[in-house]
């Protein structure tokens, strides 16, 4: 009731004066932290298979052995308090935090770490590939676990991954698959699942786990709610009224308002999140590489970055700056004359056969809508019609896995702070495709990519050369993708919230336990 009265007062003030009101505030910790996203929150409940939007919630429910620090750019303790590697990098020993329990009540010990990682490896789903170097896991004692590797990798970094590195209670139920499918969790994090309403706006609610090892001796949020609001203007109004606390993405117009609105804080920083237009290389008109190259050249890269007004930066190569594998000097440019020549050679273009392309993107993302509109306008004079369709993420992804579109638009970010997943998960052959939504099957590329994880440790210059070769093959020879921009995160949240840090290794995640709510 207090929140509703405060919201009514805020609305009255908005009507009475030209300057925006300060958002309503609630007593510290009493109200939930409410996070707004434009797409579905949960696509997969199993922490061993999870590989999508649910990261924003799962990083508050589950924990990993280590956490990547965006300041030091190194792994820091989480469930593991310390670790050491052998001189040859093939043996890693982790010492675990004492007194940690799962939400099921069972202790989180070395045996539980071994069991959860081995189960994740066995799923061969999601990002389970991150453990490919592991040949065995050995329990040395209740709080010590040792990994033996087939080849050296930075396992402390792997253990910080946003996906597939979660430690969970494999004894939560006899049938874990059925257990997770009900929307239950088996994590050790500060919050546990309270309610899941698939398809509803208020999709997911978490509540504090009373026995969390970090303790609750200072003000924290006692619950977390995740709301799905595709309309950016409505999300902004909800923030102004104090009905939500954090909007993970606003369009440039609304973000400009947020920066000058009393009682609202904003966060803006570069990210590892790359915008991708994945072309259907397996079927339909884009099976012709000339058509794919034509669409690559029709994208108005400069115009899009300009219109994003700070929300995006030019992409160079496939891996963004700041990660191994980034290739500078490869910023793409629009070339409509070349696009027309390529289309004519393929039998399309002005005077040729009309070409119709189906493009799908995540609903509610105004940047994607801008891209679709600009691409439609650029290709229309070339006798190409783009049929763009905004979809709920789960629906779009299911259609993509059935090869149901010519252009699949999505964002990609790393599984951990490393460049490999941009290639290994998006362009390495795979059946079913999962995220290889260009359906690329290229044995030469696969063989090249398979050398990179070990080279990253043993011969970094050679790894970089392999990345550059893979970049040329995907972008130039196969023309499997266009990369219009790299996202700059632009968040807006209530000014009463302190302690927020945007960590690019965990895309769109708010670590709610670390926040400081105040009245």
N, C-alpha and C positions, 0 to 999 in steps of 0.2 A: 504494500500500500504506500509506503514512504516513497518508493521509486516512482510509482504512478503519479503521486501528487507533485513530485519534483519535475516530472516530465511535463505535466500540465502547465506548471509555472513557466517552464522554459518555452513552451509553445506560445503562451500569452506574451512573453517578452519579445519573441520573434515577430509577432504581429504588431507590436507596439513601437518598435524602433527599427532603424535600418541596419544596425550592426548586429551580427549574429550573437545569440546568447551563449553563455558558458554552459557546457553540458552538465546535466544533473550528476550528483555524486552520492554515493552510498557509504555508510560506515565501513571502515577498513575490514576487509575479509568477510563481511556478512553477505554481500551480494556475490553472485558467481562472476567469474571472468568470462565474458561472452565474446567469442571469436567469430568473425563473419568471413565466409569464403563464397565465391561465386559458383563453385562446383561441388558435387557430392563429396562427402568426407570419407566414407568407408567403401572400399572396393574389395578388400580381402581382410578377414579377421585373423587369419593364421599368421602369427609373427614370423614363422619360418618361410612363408610364401609372400608376405606383404611386399608390394612394390609400387605403390601409387600414393594418392592424396592422403591416405590415412596416416602418413608420417607426421602430420601436424598434431594428431592426437596420440599416436603410439609413442612418440618421444617423451610424453608425459606419463605414460602407463608402463612402458618397458624401459630397461636400461641396458647399456653396453659396457664392455670392460673399460673402455677409454672414451674420451670425448675430444673432438678436435677444437683447439683454441684458435679463433680467428686473429688474435693479436700476435701470439707467438708463432702461429702456423705449425704447431706441434701438438701431439697427443698429450692429454692431461688425464689424471685419475678420475674414474667414475666408480664402477664396481671393483676394479683393480686399483690398489693403492700404489703399486710399484711393479716393474717388470724389468727383465734383462734378456739380452740376446747373446748367443754364442758368437765367437769371433767370425765364423763363416756365415752367420745369419740364418742358419737352418734349424736352430733350436731356440724357442722363446718360452720363458717361464713367467707366469703372472701370479702375484700375491693378491689375494682377495680381501675385500673389506669385511671386517668382523660384524656380526650382529644383524646381517641383512636377512629379511624373510620375504618370501613371495606373498602375494595377496591371498594365496590359498592357505597361508599359515606355515608352510614348510620352509626350512632354512635354505638359503641360497649358498651352496658350498661348491667345492671343486667338482664333485660328482655331477651336480646340477648343470654347471657350466659345460662340462664334457657332453652330457646328454643332450642339452639344447642345441649346441653347435653341431653335433653329429646328426641330430634329426634334421636340422636345417640343411646340412650338406646332402642328406639322403633325399630331400624333396626334389632336388635339381630344378627348383622353381625360383622365380623372382631374381634376387641378386645372390643366390647361393654360390655362384661362381667365385665370389670373393675368397672362399676358403679352398679353392682348387689346389693351392700349394701344400695344404695340410695332408700329411700321410698318416699321422696318428696323434691322438690326444691322451695324455697320461695324467692320472690323479696322483700327486705326490703326497698329499695330506689333505685335511679338511679345507685348507685355505690356499692351497698351491696347485696350479695346473700347468703342465708343460706341453707345448705343441712341437712336434717334429715335422719339418717341412721337406718336400721333395726338391725345392729350389728356394733360394732366399727371396723373401718379400718383406716389406716393412709391416710386420704383423700388428704392431701397436697402432698403426694407421688403419689397417684393415679392421681392427677391432673397434674402431670408432665409427664405422659405417652407419649411415642413416637407415639402411635396410639390411636384413639378413645377419646382423650382428647382435640382435636382441638375445638376452639371456632370459629364459622362461622356464616355468615348472612343467616338465614333460610328464609329471605324475598327476597333473591336475584332474585327469579323467582317463578311464580306460580307452575311450575313443576320443583322442584329442581333436580330430577333424570335426566330429559332430559337436564337440564342446565349443570350439571356437565359432562354428557356424551359427550358434545361438546368440552370438554377440557377447560372449564371456571372455575374460582375459586371465592370464596367468603370469603377470608381470611382477616387478618389484619396485616400480617407480612411485612417485609421490601421490599419484591419483589412480583410481581404479574405476572400471565401468559401472555406472549407475543405471543408465537407460539408453537404449538405441531404438530409434524410430526410422526405419529405412524409408526413404522417399519423402520424409517430412522436412519442413523448414528447420525446426529444432531437432536436428538429426541425432545428436549425441550429447550425453551428459556424463561427466566424470565427477567423482567425489573423492575427497581426501582419504588416503590410506593411513589410518591412525598410527600404525606401527612402522611408518616409514623411517628408515635409518637416519635420515637427515634431521628428524625432529620437527616440531611445530611450535617452538618456543618464541617465535616472533610473528607479527602479522603475516599471514599468507592467505591466498584465496582458498576457501574451503571446497569450492566446486568450480567446474569449468564446463561451459556450454559451447557447442559448435553449431552455428546456424548457417544454412545455405540460402544466400540471397543473391540471385543472378543480376538484379538491377542495381547498378552502382549508385544511382541517385537515391534509391530507397535505403541502401546501406549507409550512405552519408547521413540521411535524415535520422536513421536509427542511432547513429553515433551522436549526433547533435542533441537528441532527446535523452541521451544517457541510457538507452535501452541495450546498447552493445558497447563493448570496451575497445575493440580492436578490429580494424578493417584492413585485411592483408593487401588489398589492392584497390586503388582509386584511379579513375582516368585523370589525365593532366589537368582538366578544368577543375575538378573537385579537389585534387591535391593542392592546387594553387590556393583554393579557398581554405583548405585545412591549415595551411602554413600561417594564415593570418587570423585564424579563429581563436578567440580566448578560450582557454580550458582544453584545447586540443594540442597534442604533441605530434610531431611528424618525424619520420626516420627515412633517410634517403642514402643509399649506398650501392656500389657496384655489386653484382652477383655473379654466380656461376651458371645462371639459368639462361639457356639459349633457346630462342624461338626457332622452330623448325617447320618447314613445309616438306613433308616426306612424299615422294612421288611413287606411284604404283608401277614398279618395274616389271611386274609379273603378268599383268593383264590390262586390257583396255587400251585406249589410244596412247597412254603414256608408257606403254611397253616399248614404244619407239623412242630411242635415245634422243633423236632430233627434236621430238616434241618436249621432252624433259628439259633439254638445253634451252629451248625457246622460252619455256615458262621461267626457268632460272633467270634469263636475261630480261624478261618482262617485268620482274619485280622492281618497284621503285624504292630501292634501298635508302637513298638519301632522303627522299620525300617522307618516308615512314619515320625515320629517326628524327627528322625535323618536327613532324606532327606529334610525335610522342612527347616532345617538350621536356626532355630530361629523363623520361621513363625508360629509355633505351639508348644503347650505344652501338656503333657499327660492329658487326661481327667480322673477324678475320680468321679464316680457316674454320674448323669445326669445334675445337676446344677453346674455351675462352681464356683470356689473359689471366695469368696468375696460377695456371696449372701446367704441368708438364704436357707437352704435345701441342701447345699453342703455336700457331704459325703466323708471325706478323707479315704485313705487306700483302694480305690476301683479301682486303675489303672489296666486296663485289660492287658492281655498278650496273645500272639499267642500260640496256642497249636494244631499243625497240626495232631498229633496222636489222640487226642481226637476228632478232627473234622472228621477224617476218621472213627473212631468207630461209631460216631453218624450217619454219612451218610450210613454206612453199615446197621445199625439197621433200617434205613428208606428205605432200598432196593436200595440204590445208592452206590457210591464209586467205587473203583477199582474192576472190575469183576462184578459189579452190573449194574443197568440201568444207562445210561448216563443222566446227569442232565444239563439242559440249563436254565440259569437265565438271565433275562433282567434287566439291571441297567441303570438308567438315571441320568444325572447330568447337571449342568449349563455349557453351552458352554463357552470356553475361560478361564475357571478356570484350570490352570495348576496343582494346588494341587489336584483337583478332578481327573484329568487325571492320575496323579501319583498314586492315590489311586486305581483307576480302573485297571491300569496296574499291580500293585502289587497283587491285589486280583485275577485277571485273572491268574497270574503266580502261586499263592499259591494253587488255586483250580484245575488247569489243571491236575496235577498228581493224583488228587482224582476223576477224570472222571467227572469233572464239568466244563462246558463252561460258561463264563460270557460274555454276549453280552452288551457291554457298549456303550452308545449313549449320546453324548453331545448335548444339546438342548437349544434353546432360553428359558428364564425362563417362559414366558407366555405359551409357547407350552408345556413345561415340566409339569407345574402345572396343565394345563387342562387335560393332559394325566393322571396325578396322581389322580385327582379327579374322573376319570373314572376307577380307579383301573387297569391301563394299564401297570404296571411294577411289577417286583418282589422286586426290591430294589430301593427306591427313596432316592437320595442323596441330602441333602440340609444343610444350616446353620440355626441355631436358636439362637435368642437373645431375651432378655426379653422385654415385653411391657412397663414396667417401672422397676426401679432398685429393683426387687423382683424376687424370684425364681418360683412363682406359674405358670407362663405361660408355662414353660418347660413341665409341666405335664398337666395343665388344658386345654391347647390348642393343645398339640401334642398327648396326650395319653388318654384324657377323651373322652368317647363315643360322637359321633356327626354325624348327618346326615343332609345335606351332610358333607363329611369329612373335608373340608376346609384344615386344616393342620394336621389332624389326618390321615396322609398318611401311617400309619401302619394299619389303619382300625380296630384298637383295640376296642373291645366291652367287657368291663369287669365291671359288676355292683359292685363288691366288691371294685375294684379300684376307680370307680366313687364316691361311698359313702365315701371312705376315703379322696379323694381329696376335696370333698365338705365341709369337716370340716376345711380345712387348712386356708382359708382367715380369719375367725374369730379367730382361735387359734393363728394366727400370732400376733394378738394384745392382746388377753386375756391370753394366756399361751404359750409363745414362746418355752419352752422346749418340750411341747406336740406337737407343730407344727413341730419342728425338728424331733421328733420321727416319726411323720406321714410321713414326707418326706423320712426318712430312710426306712420305711416300703414300701412306694410307689416305691422307688428305687429298692428294692429287688424284688418287684412284676413285674415291667416292665423289668428289666435286667435279672433276674434269672428265675422266674417262667414262664413269658410269652415270654422272649427273643425277644422282639419286635424291638430292635434297637441295633446297635453297634455305639460306640462313639470313633472315632479314635484320635481326638485331640480337644483342645480348641485353637482358633486362637489367635495369637499375631499380632496385627495390624502392618503392615509395609507400610507406605505411602511414596510417593515421590511428591514433589511440588517445584515450582520455588523459588529460594532464594530471590526474590524480594517481597515475600509475608510474612507479619508479622502477629502475633496475632492468629495463628492457634492453637486450642486446640482440642485434640481427646477425646471425651466424650463417654465412653463405653455404657452409657444408651441409646444412639442414634446411632445405628450402621451405620457406614459409612457416617454419616452426617457431612458436613462442614457448619457451621453457617457463611455464607458469609458476612453478615453485620458486623461481629466482626473482619474481616480481615483488615489489613492495607496494601493496595497496595502502592508500591513506584516505581519510575522510575529506 
